[in-house]
Amino acid sequence: MDWDRFFVPYQQTVTELKIKLRGLRDQFEKDGKNSPIEFVTGRVKTQESIEEKIIRRHLDETRLSLDLQDIAGVRIMTKYVEDVYTVVELLRGRTDFQILEERDYVTNAKPSGYRSYHIVIEYPVQMYSGERKVLAEIQVRTIAMNVWATIEHDLRYKHGDNLPAPMVEQLTILADDNFEWDQRVSEIRASE
């Protein structure tokens, strides 16, 4: 497989989505309103990560663009939990991509404690050869959720997905504490 050519539409998707979503934040600020978007990041999955998934999930290389929804990924961070849902509504109202799937891990946390709102989209990329529809994943979460997810991911990576049970238990407790903190911050904001 020619990985350099394979990644081109995904890199373009991430670049365009970051510009567009950061533009939303700028629009709120120019209108003198608090933006529900604190910041936006994005990445294209590495070749190594994709190759690992091919082996682990027994994927067909010729179907990667259909079977992997997160080769292109964008993450939107908010300050408050309620802003996650404000951003989701903004995304639902857009006409420059089609939402294919939504998974609410904010309300329905994973057993590990992971929280985030995932949206799988089909994004039309304009290539010199014509339009190409690319699957991408947008994750919307609070800054606090992102800190926990980043640390948990780092620990899992270092332990090869075999975290010791006491560590898993501690991370789950921290995830619950983290979400309680998020909720309390939202309560403080609501009492202004």
C-alpha positions as CSV (number, residue, x, y, z in Angstrom):
1,M,0.0,0.0,0.0
2,D,1.2,3.5,-0.8
3,W,0.6,5.1,2.6
4,D,1.6,8.6,1.5
5,R,-1.2,8.6,-1.0
6,F,-3.6,6.9,1.3
7,F,-3.2,9.6,4.0
8,V,-3.8,12.6,1.7
9,P,-7.6,12.9,1.9
10,Y,-7.5,12.2,5.7
11,Q,-4.9,14.9,6.2
12,Q,-7.0,17.3,4.2
13,T,-10.1,16.4,6.1
14,V,-8.5,17.1,9.5
15,T,-7.0,20.4,8.3
16,E,-10.3,21.6,6.9
17,L,-12.3,20.6,9.9
18,K,-9.9,22.2,12.3
19,I,-10.1,25.5,10.4
20,K,-13.9,25.4,10.2
21,L,-14.5,24.4,13.8
22,R,-11.9,27.0,15.1
23,G,-13.8,29.5,12.9
24,L,-17.0,28.8,15.0
25,R,-15.1,29.8,18.1
26,D,-13.9,33.0,16.5
27,Q,-17.5,33.8,15.4
28,F,-18.8,33.6,19.0
29,E,-15.9,35.8,20.2
30,K,-16.5,38.4,17.5
31,D,-20.1,38.5,18.5
32,G,-19.1,39.1,22.1
33,K,-20.5,35.8,23.2
34,N,-18.9,33.0,25.3
35,S,-17.9,30.2,22.9
36,P,-18.8,26.7,23.9
37,I,-15.6,25.7,22.1
38,E,-12.5,26.2,24.1
39,F,-10.1,24.7,21.6
40,V,-9.9,22.2,18.7
41,T,-7.2,19.6,17.9
42,G,-6.9,17.0,15.2
43,R,-4.8,14.2,14.0
44,V,-4.5,11.5,11.4
45,K,-4.0,8.0,12.8
46,T,-0.4,6.8,12.3
47,Q,0.5,4.0,9.8
48,E,1.7,1.9,12.8
49,S,-1.6,2.3,14.6
50,I,-3.6,1.4,11.5
51,E,-1.4,-1.7,10.9
52,E,-1.8,-2.8,14.5
53,K,-5.6,-2.5,14.1
54,I,-5.5,-4.5,10.8
55,I,-3.9,-7.4,12.7
56,R,-5.9,-7.1,15.9
57,R,-9.3,-6.8,14.1
58,H,-8.4,-8.9,11.0
59,L,-9.2,-6.1,8.7
60,D,-8.9,-6.1,4.9
61,E,-6.5,-3.4,3.7
62,T,-8.7,-2.7,0.7
63,R,-11.6,-1.8,3.1
64,L,-9.8,0.5,5.5
65,S,-11.7,3.6,4.4
66,L,-15.0,1.8,5.2
67,D,-14.0,-0.2,8.3
68,L,-12.0,2.4,10.2
69,Q,-14.0,5.5,11.2
70,D,-11.3,7.3,13.1
71,I,-8.4,7.5,10.7
72,A,-9.2,11.2,10.6
73,G,-10.0,12.5,14.1
74,V,-10.9,15.9,15.4
75,R,-11.3,16.7,19.1
76,I,-13.3,19.7,20.4
77,M,-12.7,20.7,24.0
78,T,-15.2,22.6,26.1
79,K,-15.1,24.1,29.6
80,Y,-18.4,22.8,30.8
81,V,-20.4,19.6,30.3
82,E,-23.5,21.4,29.0
83,D,-21.2,23.0,26.3
84,V,-20.5,19.5,25.0
85,Y,-24.2,19.3,24.0
86,T,-24.3,22.8,22.7
87,V,-21.4,21.9,20.4
88,V,-23.2,18.6,19.4
89,E,-26.2,20.7,18.4
90,L,-24.0,23.1,16.3
91,L,-22.5,20.1,14.5
92,R,-26.0,18.6,13.8
93,G,-26.9,21.9,12.1
94,R,-24.0,21.9,9.7
95,T,-24.5,21.1,6.0
96,D,-20.9,20.6,5.1
97,F,-20.8,17.0,6.3
98,Q,-23.2,14.2,7.1
99,I,-23.5,12.7,10.6
100,L,-23.6,8.9,10.3
101,E,-23.4,7.9,14.0
102,E,-23.4,9.4,17.5
103,R,-22.2,7.8,20.7
104,D,-22.8,9.6,24.0
105,Y,-20.2,8.4,26.4
106,V,-20.7,11.6,28.5
107,T,-24.0,10.4,29.8
108,N,-23.2,6.7,29.4
109,A,-19.6,6.4,30.4
110,K,-17.6,3.4,29.4
111,P,-16.9,0.9,32.2
112,S,-13.3,2.3,32.5
113,G,-14.9,5.7,33.3
114,Y,-14.1,7.2,29.9
115,R,-16.4,10.1,28.9
116,S,-16.7,11.9,25.5
117,Y,-19.3,12.4,22.8
118,H,-18.3,10.7,19.6
119,I,-19.7,11.7,16.2
120,V,-18.8,9.8,13.0
121,I,-19.2,11.9,9.9
122,E,-18.9,11.5,6.2
123,Y,-16.9,14.5,5.0
124,P,-16.6,15.4,1.3
125,V,-13.0,16.2,0.4
126,Q,-12.3,17.9,-2.9
127,M,-9.4,16.2,-4.6
128,Y,-8.0,17.0,-8.0
129,S,-9.6,13.8,-9.2
130,G,-13.0,14.9,-7.9
131,E,-14.9,14.6,-4.6
132,R,-14.0,11.8,-2.2
133,K,-16.2,11.1,0.9
134,V,-14.0,10.4,3.9
135,L,-15.1,9.0,7.3
136,A,-13.9,11.0,10.3
137,E,-14.6,11.0,14.0
138,I,-15.3,14.2,16.0
139,Q,-14.9,13.8,19.7
140,V,-16.4,16.5,22.0
141,R,-15.4,16.5,25.6
142,T,-14.6,18.9,28.5
143,I,-11.0,19.8,29.2
144,A,-11.2,17.7,32.4
145,M,-12.4,14.7,30.5
146,N,-9.6,15.2,28.0
147,V,-7.0,15.3,30.8
148,W,-8.3,12.0,32.2
149,A,-8.5,10.3,28.8
150,T,-4.9,11.5,27.9
151,I,-3.4,10.1,31.0
152,E,-5.4,6.8,30.8
153,H,-4.4,6.4,27.2
154,D,-0.7,7.0,28.1
155,L,-0.8,4.4,30.9
156,R,-2.5,1.8,28.6
157,Y,0.1,2.4,25.9
158,K,2.9,1.9,28.4
159,H,1.4,-1.3,29.7
160,G,0.3,-2.7,26.4
161,D,-3.4,-2.7,27.2
162,N,-2.7,-4.9,30.3
163,L,-3.2,-2.4,33.1
164,P,-2.9,-4.0,36.6
165,A,-6.3,-4.3,38.2
166,P,-5.5,-1.8,41.1
167,M,-4.5,0.8,38.5
168,V,-7.7,0.2,36.5
169,E,-9.7,0.6,39.8
170,Q,-7.9,3.8,40.6
171,L,-8.4,5.3,37.2
172,T,-12.1,4.5,37.3
173,I,-12.4,6.2,40.7
174,L,-10.5,9.2,39.3
175,A,-12.8,9.3,36.3
176,D,-15.8,9.4,38.6
177,D,-14.2,12.2,40.7
178,N,-13.3,14.0,37.5
179,F,-16.9,13.9,36.3
180,E,-18.2,15.1,39.7
181,W,-15.8,18.0,39.4
182,D,-17.1,18.8,35.9
183,Q,-20.7,18.7,37.3
184,R,-19.8,21.0,40.2
185,V,-18.2,23.5,38.0
186,S,-21.3,23.6,35.8
187,E,-23.4,24.2,39.0
188,I,-21.2,27.1,40.0
189,R,-21.5,28.5,36.5
190,A,-25.3,28.1,36.6
191,S,-25.5,30.0,39.9
192,E,-23.9,33.2,38.4
